[in-house]
């Protein structure tokens, strides 16, 4: 097994998963759905 830590986003593009995590966190704590990128 190889574990790679990509802390600066150079190896893997992570912005989509980052935004999804924010949306899901807001939904969990507030119940608000439909958060878009402009609101983040």
RAQUI-V646301 format. One record per residue. N is the residue number from 0. PHI is phi in whole degrees, -180 to 180 (none if undefined). BURIAL is # if it has 9 or more other C-alpha atoms within 8 Angstrom, else .. Layout:
# RAQUI-V646301
n:N phi:PHI burial:BURIAL
n:N phi:PHI burial:BURIAL
This chain:
# RAQUI-V646301
n:0 phi:none burial:.
n:1 phi:-118 burial:.
n:2 phi:-113 burial:.
n:3 phi:-117 burial:.
n:4 phi:-101 burial:.
n:5 phi:-110 burial:.
n:6 phi:-80 burial:.
n:7 phi:-110 burial:.
n:8 phi:75 burial:.
n:9 phi:-80 burial:.
n:10 phi:-78 burial:.
n:11 phi:-123 burial:.
n:12 phi:-83 burial:.
n:13 phi:-117 burial:.
n:14 phi:-62 burial:.
n:15 phi:-66 burial:.
n:16 phi:-70 burial:.
n:17 phi:-63 burial:.
n:18 phi:-65 burial:#
n:19 phi:-62 burial:.
n:20 phi:-63 burial:.
n:21 phi:-63 burial:#
n:22 phi:-60 burial:#
n:23 phi:-67 burial:.
n:24 phi:-67 burial:.
n:25 phi:-61 burial:#
n:26 phi:-62 burial:#
n:27 phi:-64 burial:.
n:28 phi:-85 burial:.
n:29 phi:-115 burial:.
n:30 phi:80 burial:.
n:31 phi:-77 burial:.
n:32 phi:-113 burial:.
n:33 phi:83 burial:.
n:34 phi:-66 burial:.
n:35 phi:-111 burial:.
n:36 phi:-62 burial:.
n:37 phi:-66 burial:.
n:38 phi:-76 burial:.
n:39 phi:-77 burial:.
